[in-house]
Amino acid sequence: TALNWFLQKTAALSFNYATQRASGISFHMKAGTFQEVLAFQYYRPTGPGGAFVLDPRTELPPSFVLEPLVERSLGSKLLRISRVVEIKADEQTKAVIPPGQPVTVYSEAPSSERSEPAMVP
């Protein structure tokens, strides 16, 4: 929910609204109105193998180009915070990922192999 961000006087959009307003967000990114645009996405476990898939409620269209910044475990879920780098025109991204297709994005690596990124304030 965007309510927590509004209470801190920080602009925020739901995923559905951001998808509908992609061209406006892209315009403001190029114009420098926004310092940065972040996406907070949740991944849920697929089973005992340790793989995760994107929660469909936090899915953005493939036209949103994301740069992952940090991942944190929250109970059984994984939170990924990404910076929106670019929003491509729809015709450039139509057939990249079929709608509703789950994609495995993360497998738990042993803690000795992972580097811990700095926490985003």
Backbone as ProteinMPNN parsed JSONL, in Angstrom:
{"seq_chain_A": "TALNWFLQKTAALSFNYATQRASGISFHMKAGTFQEVLAFQYYRPTGPGGAFVLDPRTELPPSFVLEPLVERSLGSKLLRISRVVEIKADEQTKAVIPPGQPVTVYSEAPSSERSEPAMVP", "coords_chain_A": {"N_chain_A": [[0.825, -1.186, 0.0], [0.388, 2.278, -0.622], [-0.057, 4.064, 1.367], [1.617, 4.312, 3.684], [3.838, 5.672, 2.624], [2.683, 8.083, 1.824], [2.052, 9.181, 4.303], [4.559, 9.89, 5.131], [5.011, 11.95, 3.483], [5.932, 11.356, 0.915], [5.892, 10.771, -2.496], [3.946, 8.197, -3.975], [2.826, 5.298, -5.766], [0.36, 2.817, -6.535], [0.892, -0.484, -7.91], [-0.871, -1.106, -10.008], [-1.811, 1.449, -10.766], [0.601, 2.669, -11.464], [1.287, 1.161, -13.697], [-0.746, 1.915, -15.461], [-0.128, 4.598, -15.753], [2.337, 4.776, -17.015], [3.51, 6.231, -19.176], [3.381, 8.867, -18.25], [4.99, 8.716, -15.948], [7.405, 8.059, -17.145], [7.852, 10.397, -18.629], [8.243, 12.294, -16.54], [10.517, 11.2, -15.355], [12.424, 11.624, -17.363], [12.317, 14.394, -17.521], [13.361, 15.145, -15.133], [11.841, 15.611, -12.902], [11.39, 13.722, -10.929], [13.598, 12.462, -8.485], [14.326, 9.799, -8.255], [12.819, 6.657, -9.118], [11.407, 4.066, -7.408], [10.785, 0.554, -7.103], [9.076, -1.663, -5.093], [9.063, -4.927, -4.689], [7.579, -8.102, -4.061], [8.583, -11.464, -3.62], [7.592, -14.803, -3.671], [7.976, -18.037, -2.105], [8.444, -21.032, -4.035], [8.511, -23.628, -3.291], [10.117, -26.339, -1.458], [12.626, -26.251, -2.655], [13.879, -23.784, -2.653], [13.549, -21.786, -4.542], [12.147, -18.71, -5.817], [9.253, -16.865, -6.912], [7.909, -14.044, -8.609], [5.489, -12.166, -6.918], [2.311, -11.837, -8.224], [0.823, -9.539, -7.648], [2.634, -7.518, -7.375], [3.784, -7.136, -9.782], [5.29, -5.605, -12.566], [4.896, -4.338, -15.916], [6.867, -5.657, -18.706], [7.952, -3.453, -19.935], [8.953, -1.754, -18.051], [12.097, -1.127, -17.053], [14.187, -2.474, -14.741], [16.571, -1.952, -12.123], [17.988, -3.925, -9.845], [18.428, -3.163, -6.408], [18.544, -3.961, -3.689], [17.956, -6.929, -1.764], [15.938, -8.542, 0.625], [15.099, -10.935, 3.106], [11.869, -11.493, 4.31], [10.312, -13.006, 6.578], [8.817, -15.735, 5.125], [8.897, -14.682, 2.637], [10.512, -12.775, -0.006], [11.834, -9.587, -0.329], [12.394, -7.32, -2.862], [14.029, -4.403, -3.736], [14.045, -2.174, -6.317], [15.444, 0.076, -8.716], [13.756, 2.06, -11.065], [14.925, 2.236, -14.192], [14.316, 2.852, -16.789], [11.456, 3.356, -18.861], [10.188, 1.654, -21.376], [8.737, 2.127, -24.655], [5.595, 0.631, -25.433], [5.481, -0.984, -27.827], [8.057, -1.945, -28.09], [8.326, -3.966, -26.282], [6.373, -5.948, -26.323], [6.323, -8.845, -26.743], [8.069, -9.932, -24.88], [7.777, -11.237, -22.274], [5.304, -13.584, -21.781], [1.98, -12.714, -20.697], [1.065, -13.318, -17.304], [2.861, -15.389, -16.946], [4.806, -17.213, -14.77], [8.04, -16.498, -13.445], [11.1, -17.758, -12.442], [13.155, -16.155, -10.215], [15.067, -16.085, -8.246], [17.308, -17.982, -6.387], [18.098, -19.383, -3.325], [21.26, -18.828, -2.181], [24.107, -20.254, -0.525], [24.941, -18.647, 2.563], [27.62, -17.87, 2.739], [28.319, -17.322, 0.152], [26.922, -15.101, -0.625], [26.818, -11.578, -0.973], [26.224, -8.97, 1.262], [24.161, -6.38, 0.611], [24.018, -2.818, 1.231], [21.567, -1.484, 3.453], [18.661, 0.093, 2.267], [17.598, 3.325, 3.067]], "CA_chain_A": [[0.0, 0.0, 0.0], [1.122, 3.534, -0.713], [-0.439, 4.911, 2.496], [2.783, 4.597, 4.538], [4.664, 6.675, 1.964], [1.963, 9.359, 1.874], [2.19, 9.703, 5.661], [5.898, 10.47, 5.209], [5.037, 12.991, 2.452], [6.71, 10.856, -0.213], [4.992, 10.342, -3.563], [3.908, 6.749, -4.173], [1.746, 4.8, -6.609], [0.146, 1.374, -6.534], [1.405, -1.1, -9.139], [-1.876, -0.952, -11.066], [-1.816, 2.836, -11.222], [1.89, 2.926, -12.13], [1.203, 0.544, -15.01], [-1.627, 2.754, -16.277], [0.472, 5.922, -15.923], [3.739, 4.576, -17.398], [4.005, 7.317, -20.028], [3.575, 10.037, -17.395], [6.161, 8.475, -15.109], [8.556, 8.161, -18.041], [8.046, 11.82, -18.914], [8.811, 12.964, -15.366], [11.884, 10.704, -15.169], [13.269, 12.307, -18.341], [12.305, 15.832, -17.226], [14.069, 15.384, -13.88], [10.89, 15.918, -11.835], [11.618, 12.729, -9.879], [14.999, 12.129, -8.259], [14.398, 8.4, -8.641], [11.582, 5.9, -8.983], [11.734, 2.76, -6.849], [9.738, -0.47, -7.083], [9.2, -2.605, -3.984], [8.38, -6.123, -5.172], [7.661, -9.28, -3.215], [8.731, -12.767, -4.248], [7.122, -15.847, -2.762], [8.649, -19.314, -2.351], [7.72, -21.982, -4.884], [8.549, -24.946, -2.666], [11.284, -26.575, -0.61], [13.872, -26.11, -3.402], [14.489, -22.488, -2.398], [13.314, -20.818, -5.613], [11.104, -17.724, -5.577], [8.616, -16.26, -8.078], [7.35, -12.727, -8.362], [4.085, -12.096, -6.533], [1.63, -11.133, -9.318], [0.307, -8.238, -7.203], [3.708, -6.522, -7.458], [4.396, -7.289, -11.105], [5.252, -4.489, -13.507], [5.055, -4.823, -17.292], [8.263, -5.745, -19.14], [8.423, -2.15, -20.411], [9.671, -1.131, -16.935], [13.441, -1.687, -16.917], [14.532, -2.342, -13.331], [17.93, -2.231, -11.639], [17.869, -4.353, -8.447], [19.306, -2.484, -5.461], [18.716, -4.733, -2.46], [16.99, -7.991, -1.483], [15.896, -8.923, 2.034], [14.091, -11.924, 3.488], [10.845, -11.055, 5.264], [9.607, -14.249, 6.847], [8.992, -16.688, 4.029], [8.946, -13.941, 1.374], [11.706, -12.014, -0.331], [11.533, -8.235, -0.8], [13.417, -6.742, -3.734], [13.864, -2.984, -4.048], [14.715, -1.904, -7.584], [15.311, 1.409, -9.306], [13.248, 2.065, -12.433], [15.95, 2.87, -15.006], [13.715, 3.312, -18.033], [10.172, 2.774, -19.233], [10.223, 1.572, -22.837], [7.46, 2.196, -25.362], [4.955, -0.682, -25.46], [5.785, -1.794, -29.007], [9.392, -2.528, -27.948], [8.371, -5.007, -25.26], [5.134, -6.729, -26.328], [6.46, -10.297, -26.675], [9.205, -10.321, -24.044], [7.308, -12.25, -21.327], [3.86, -13.748, -21.916], [1.241, -12.308, -19.503], [0.743, -14.354, -16.34], [3.878, -16.44, -16.934], [5.714, -17.078, -13.631], [9.462, -16.548, -13.779], [11.948, -17.965, -11.274], [14.076, -15.038, -10.22], [16.049, -16.09, -7.183], [17.511, -19.207, -5.624], [18.866, -19.097, -2.12], [22.651, -19.265, -2.21], [24.665, -20.322, 0.83], [25.242, -17.308, 3.067], [29.025, -17.534, 2.5], [28.484, -16.891, -1.232], [26.156, -13.876, -0.874], [27.314, -10.341, -0.394], [25.115, -8.254, 1.864], [24.116, -4.976, 0.195], [23.64, -1.856, 2.258], [20.119, -1.306, 3.595], [18.165, 1.345, 1.714], [16.817, 4.008, 4.115]], "C_chain_A": [[0.869, 1.25, 0.0], [0.871, 4.429, 0.498], [0.745, 5.276, 3.389], [3.66, 5.688, 3.942], [3.999, 8.044, 2.006], [2.078, 9.994, 3.251], [3.558, 10.353, 5.872], [6.109, 11.561, 4.158], [5.983, 12.632, 1.297], [5.717, 10.349, -1.262], [5.087, 8.835, -3.768], [2.694, 6.386, -5.013], [1.577, 3.308, -6.388], [0.677, 0.817, -7.854], [0.413, -0.943, -10.285], [-1.862, 0.463, -11.635], [-0.52, 3.171, -11.965], [1.89, 2.343, -13.539], [0.365, 1.399, -15.956], [-0.989, 4.097, -16.614], [1.935, 5.854, -16.354], [4.281, 5.733, -18.232], [4.243, 8.589, -19.214], [4.79, 9.904, -16.5], [7.425, 8.62, -15.94], [8.872, 9.622, -18.356], [8.735, 12.524, -17.749], [10.219, 12.469, -15.038], [12.839, 11.442, -16.103], [13.385, 13.8, -18.047], [13.045, 16.158, -15.931], [13.152, 15.773, -12.732], [11.099, 14.992, -10.645], [13.111, 12.497, -9.734], [15.258, 10.671, -8.633], [13.023, 7.769, -8.431], [11.982, 4.504, -8.525], [10.525, 1.841, -6.918], [10.052, -1.439, -5.954], [8.379, -3.833, -4.361], [8.623, -7.289, -4.221], [7.757, -10.53, -4.074], [8.316, -13.809, -3.23], [7.802, -17.165, -3.099], [7.781, -20.234, -3.204], [7.689, -23.373, -4.277], [9.833, -25.117, -1.885], [12.619, -26.401, -1.318], [14.558, -24.759, -3.217], [14.297, -21.458, -3.487], [12.148, -19.895, -5.237], [10.528, -17.257, -6.909], [8.005, -14.935, -7.647], [5.878, -12.839, -7.998], [3.354, -11.286, -7.602], [1.084, -9.759, -8.922], [1.364, -7.14, -7.288], [4.448, -6.596, -8.79], [4.223, -6.016, -11.928], [5.403, -5.044, -14.919], [6.53, -4.857, -17.686], [8.807, -4.427, -19.682], [9.164, -1.387, -19.319], [11.016, -1.831, -16.787], [13.907, -1.402, -15.493], [15.991, -2.685, -13.064], [17.804, -2.63, -10.17], [18.898, -3.642, -7.559], [19.588, -3.331, -4.232], [17.624, -5.795, -2.384], [17.099, -8.345, -0.007], [14.817, -9.971, 2.25], [13.168, -11.306, 4.522], [9.965, -12.263, 5.553], [9.88, -15.223, 5.722], [9.092, -15.995, 2.676], [10.288, -13.239, 1.208], [11.253, -10.655, -0.843], [12.694, -7.775, -1.662], [13.06, -5.284, -3.984], [14.703, -2.713, -5.288], [14.483, -0.463, -7.995], [14.758, 1.246, -10.718], [14.239, 2.887, -13.252], [15.331, 3.523, -16.234], [12.338, 2.685, -18.163], [10.107, 2.831, -20.754], [8.82, 1.713, -23.41], [6.903, 0.788, -25.502], [5.352, -1.549, -26.642], [7.157, -2.45, -28.926], [9.387, -3.763, -27.061], [7.199, -5.975, -25.299], [5.348, -8.218, -26.095], [7.613, -10.75, -25.789], [8.823, -11.43, -23.073], [5.798, -12.381, -21.507], [3.146, -13.369, -20.617], [0.915, -13.501, -18.609], [1.753, -15.472, -16.231], [4.783, -16.251, -15.713], [7.17, -17.248, -14.065], [10.241, -16.749, -12.482], [13.042, -16.911, -11.305], [15.203, -15.167, -9.208], [16.125, -17.481, -6.575], [18.429, -18.875, -4.463], [20.268, -19.671, -2.262], [23.135, -19.395, -0.768], [25.128, -18.94, 1.282], [26.694, -16.906, 2.833], [29.252, -17.01, 1.095], [27.776, -15.569, -1.542], [26.872, -12.687, -0.268], [26.109, -9.585, 0.124], [25.136, -6.793, 1.43], [23.702, -4.081, 1.349], [22.128, -1.696, 2.283], [19.74, 0.059, 3.043], [17.332, 2.044, 2.771], [15.374, 4.198, 3.717]], "O_chain_A": [[1.962, 1.257, 0.566], [1.529, 5.459, 0.639], [0.867, 6.426, 3.81], [4.171, 6.538, 4.67], [4.673, 9.055, 2.202], [2.19, 11.215, 3.361], [3.699, 11.259, 6.694], [7.226, 12.04, 3.96], [6.719, 13.473, 0.782], [4.807, 9.584, -0.942], [6.178, 8.265, -3.739], [1.67, 7.069, -4.98], [2.544, 2.61, -6.087], [0.888, 1.569, -8.806], [0.815, -0.675, -11.417], [-1.897, 0.647, -12.851], [-0.544, 3.875, -12.974], [2.426, 2.948, -14.468], [0.727, 1.583, -17.118], [-1.285, 4.672, -17.661], [2.697, 6.782, -16.084], [5.409, 6.171, -18.008], [5.208, 9.311, -19.465], [5.536, 10.865, -16.31], [8.4, 9.229, -15.499], [10.035, 10.026, -18.349], [9.698, 13.265, -17.948], [11.031, 13.225, -14.504], [13.93, 11.839, -15.695], [14.429, 14.404, -18.294], [13.327, 17.325, -15.659], [13.63, 16.221, -11.69], [11.0, 15.417, -9.494], [13.819, 12.352, -10.73], [16.275, 10.347, -9.247], [12.19, 8.273, -7.678], [12.794, 3.839, -9.169], [9.384, 2.289, -6.806], [11.159, -1.97, -5.87], [7.149, -3.79, -4.355], [9.706, -7.447, -3.658], [7.105, -10.644, -5.112], [8.657, -13.702, -2.052], [8.169, -17.394, -4.251], [6.553, -20.22, -3.111], [6.907, -24.217, -4.716], [10.564, -24.15, -1.67], [13.659, -26.4, -0.659], [15.72, -24.611, -3.595], [14.828, -20.352, -3.38], [11.281, -20.259, -4.442], [11.228, -17.251, -7.922], [7.638, -14.738, -6.488], [5.111, -13.519, -8.68], [3.74, -10.148, -7.866], [0.904, -8.901, -9.786], [1.027, -5.956, -7.273], [5.597, -6.168, -8.9], [3.14, -5.432, -11.973], [5.982, -6.115, -15.099], [7.352, -4.172, -17.078], [10.016, -4.299, -19.87], [9.925, -0.468, -19.621], [11.064, -3.008, -16.43], [14.01, -0.246, -15.082], [16.565, -3.578, -13.687], [17.541, -1.774, -9.325], [20.074, -3.534, -7.909], [20.73, -3.416, -3.78], [16.513, -5.594, -2.873], [18.196, -8.437, 0.545], [13.746, -9.903, 1.647], [13.616, -10.679, 5.482], [8.986, -12.508, 4.849], [11.034, -15.507, 5.4], [9.348, -16.653, 1.667], [11.081, -13.128, 2.143], [10.377, -10.58, -1.704], [13.848, -7.834, -1.239], [11.942, -4.965, -4.39], [15.904, -2.981, -5.316], [13.461, 0.138, -7.666], [15.228, 0.402, -11.481], [14.381, 4.091, -13.036], [15.753, 4.596, -16.666], [12.089, 1.603, -17.632], [9.989, 3.903, -21.346], [7.832, 1.447, -22.725], [7.67, -0.16, -25.676], [5.543, -2.753, -26.471], [7.402, -3.428, -29.633], [10.346, -4.535, -27.08], [7.045, -6.766, -24.368], [4.61, -8.812, -25.309], [8.09, -11.873, -25.949], [9.482, -12.469, -23.047], [5.081, -11.387, -21.395], [3.651, -13.671, -19.535], [0.536, -14.566, -19.097], [1.525, -16.426, -15.487], [5.466, -15.232, -15.619], [7.478, -18.051, -14.946], [10.061, -15.993, -11.527], [13.767, -16.782, -12.291], [16.195, -14.442, -9.294], [15.094, -18.086, -6.281], [19.421, -18.163, -4.623], [20.432, -20.878, -2.443], [22.622, -18.713, 0.119], [25.643, -18.158, 0.483], [26.984, -15.713, 2.737], [30.247, -16.331, 0.842], [28.001, -14.98, -2.6], [27.457, -12.778, 0.812], [25.067, -9.569, -0.53], [26.026, -6.042, 1.832], [23.106, -4.54, 2.324], [21.48, -1.767, 1.239], [20.408, 1.058, 3.312], [16.43, 1.423, 3.334], [14.589, 4.754, 4.486]]}, "name": "protein", "num_of_chains": 1, "seq": "TALNWFLQKTAALSFNYATQRASGISFHMKAGTFQEVLAFQYYRPTGPGGAFVLDPRTELPPSFVLEPLVERSLGSKLLRISRVVEIKADEQTKAVIPPGQPVTVYSEAPSSERSEPAMVP"}
